[in-house]
């Protein structure tokens, strides 16, 4: 039964990491809302291709340095950036949302 307890402890640790990951994702989106408000206030276009490239390249370097699949991080950041753009569009007023927070 030691193995079952060890697995349970590892899963509890993983659950804590997942909670931190989700909290960090929420914090990232909250920061993106602040960025969108700044862009709206200063009439800055929502889409910033150079920033997107920078974020993608940083993720690729991280993947390489930490032996993580570059394809995995590329796909992950494609999703993150897509959601960020959606949120910024809503905040800036480029789209109308029918959803809720």
Order of alpha helices (4+ residues) and beta strands (2+ residues): alpha-alpha-alpha
